[in-house]
Amino acid sequence: MSDDKSTPAQLDARNPWVLDTRELGRRAGLSRAVQRRLTVENPLGVPDVITVPQGAEVEVDLMLESVVEGVLVSGTAVAPTTGQCSRCLDPISGEVEVELTELFAYPDSTTEATTDEDEVSRLVDDRIDLEPVVRDAVVLALPQVPLCTEDCPGLCTECGVKWVDLEPGHGHETIDPRWAALVERFDENPANGSQESTEQP
């Protein structure tokens, strides 16, 4: 089996998620700032729970710095979120902000030669693709149990109505299952427990 790493796919320079780093010239210490608003083509997150929806804009504020092994990208990404409260099921919206720090290794660097393909990002023709990095960071930052408020009481387990909409002291009568059959039988009979005779003397 060959030890050669597969060559990364070519990056489309017209893709707004792709950044050109040629002006850094592979000279360690050079840097430049990048601010962009990038459109999400596919939802990020868990459908029907919480996502960065399709068509939403991710605002990135980054610093690209040339280092010995590649280009270090650091900064933040902010994106709007939509979903539903895990307790009361009301729709919710907000935003997620993540910190980004990612090294994109040069093709001929020691880092590129000594790491597996999925362990480090790589430059392709002096370009970097931000989308996988931002996507992974955002998805990991989304809450697993989104809430409309920290103290949301949720729904009544008996009737399914939101607790905030119910009267104080709301409750449901519960019957011990051991007595349920007896109660049902009693309810089928008249209150006096006997049938009234309709026969004439």
N, C-alpha and C positions, 0 to 999 in steps of 0.2 A: 504493500500500500504506500502511495506517495505521501510524503510529509508536507508537500506544497499546499499552501492555503488557497482556497478558491478566490478568484478575483472578484471584488465587489462590483455590483452592477453600476453602470454609468449613471450619473446624476444629471437631471435636466436643469440647466442653468436658468430656465424660465420659471421653474417652480419657486414660489416665494419662500418655501421652507428651506431652500438650498442657499447657502452663503458661500461666496467666493472669498478665499483667503490669500489670493496671490499677492495682494499689496503688502502683506506682512513679510514676504520674501524669505521665509524660513530663517529669519534672523532672530534669535532669542532676545526677548525684551521688548519687541515691537508689539503694539496693541492698537485696537480700535473699538469704539463703542457701536452697538447696533440696537436700534429700537424699531420694532415692526409690529404690525397687527396682522395676524395670520389666521386664515379661515380653516375651521375644522371640517373636513370632508365627510368623516364618519363619526358618529357619536362616540364619546369616550366615557367608559364607566359601565354601570349595570343597568340595562333597560328596566323601566318601571320601578327603579329604586332611586338612583341619582346618576345623572350624566352631564357632561358638557355636550349640549345638543349639536346635531349636524347644522352647519352654517354659522355657528357661533365664532366669535373672534377671540383669539388668544393674543394677549398683549405681552410681548417679550422685551425685556430691557437687559441687554447682555454686554459683556466685555469679552472680546476675542484677543487672546494673548499668545504670541509665538513663544514656545519653549523648545528645549533641545529635542524632545521626543515627538512634538507635534503642535497642535493648537489647543490651548486650554480655553474652554468656554464656561463662563460663570455669569450668574445673574438671577433674574426672576422671570416667572411666567404667571400671568393672571388670566383666569377664564371664568365665564359665567356658568352657573350650574342650575339645573332644574331636576325635580324629582317629587317624591311624596314622603310625608312623615311616616316613619316606621311604626308609630303608635296609633295616631288618629287617622292616617291615610290622607290628610289634607295635602294639596299641592304646595310645594315649597320652592323657593329660588334663592340663590345667593351667588357666591363666587369662591373659587379656590385659588390660592397663591402658593407657588412652590419655588424653592431654591434650586438652582441648577449648577452643577459643577461636573463637567465632562471633558475628558481628554480625548481628542481626535488624533490618533497616531499617524505619523508619516509612513508611507508604504515601505520605506527602507530603514525604518528606525528599529532599535533594539526591542522596544515595546511591541511593535508589530510582529517581529520575528519570534518573540518568546511567549506570546499569548494566543489563546484560541480565538477564533473569529468572533464568537459571541461574548467574549470577555471584555473587549474594548472597542470603542468606535474608531473608525478609520477615515482618513481623507481620501477622496477619489478625485483625481485631477485637480488637486488643491481646492476642492469644494467639500463642504460638510452638509449633512442632512440633519436638520434640527428635529424633524417630525417624530422619529422614534424616541428620542431623548425626552422631548416634552410630553409625548403621549404616556410613556411609562411613568414619569414623575407625577403627572396629574392623576392618573388612574390610582396609583398607590396612595395619593393624598386624599382621595375622596373618602368620606366617612362610610363605614360599613353599615351603620345604623343611623341614617339621617333623621333629625328631629326638627319639628317646627319651633319648639322651645325646649330648653334643657329639662323643664319640669312638666312637659306635656303628660297629662294623666291617661291619654289614650281612649279606648272604647270600653263600654260596659260589655263584659263577656257574655251576658245573657241576651241583651236586646240589640247590641251593636251600635248604640247611640253614643256620641262623644260625651264623656263625663262633664265637660265644661258646659254642655247644653242641658244637663239634667238638673232637676231640683235637688237641694240638699237632702240627704237622707234617702236618696233613691236606692231601691233594692228590689229583689225578687224573692218571693216565697219559694223555698225549696222543700221538697218532700223526700224523706228517707226512702230510698228505693225498696226497702223491705216492706214499707207500708203503702207503696204506690198502688198495688193491685186492690187492696182493701178500700182505699179512698175512691178509686175508680168505680168499684162495685157499689159503694155507698151513694155516690153521685147519681147512679142510674136509677135508684129507688126514690119514691116520694119522701118528703121530709118526715112524715110520721112512720115511715118504714113499713107500711102495709097498703094493699090495694083496697079502695073503697068498693063495697059490694053494690051491684046495680040490680040485684034480684028483689022482686016484690014479695012481701010476706004472704 
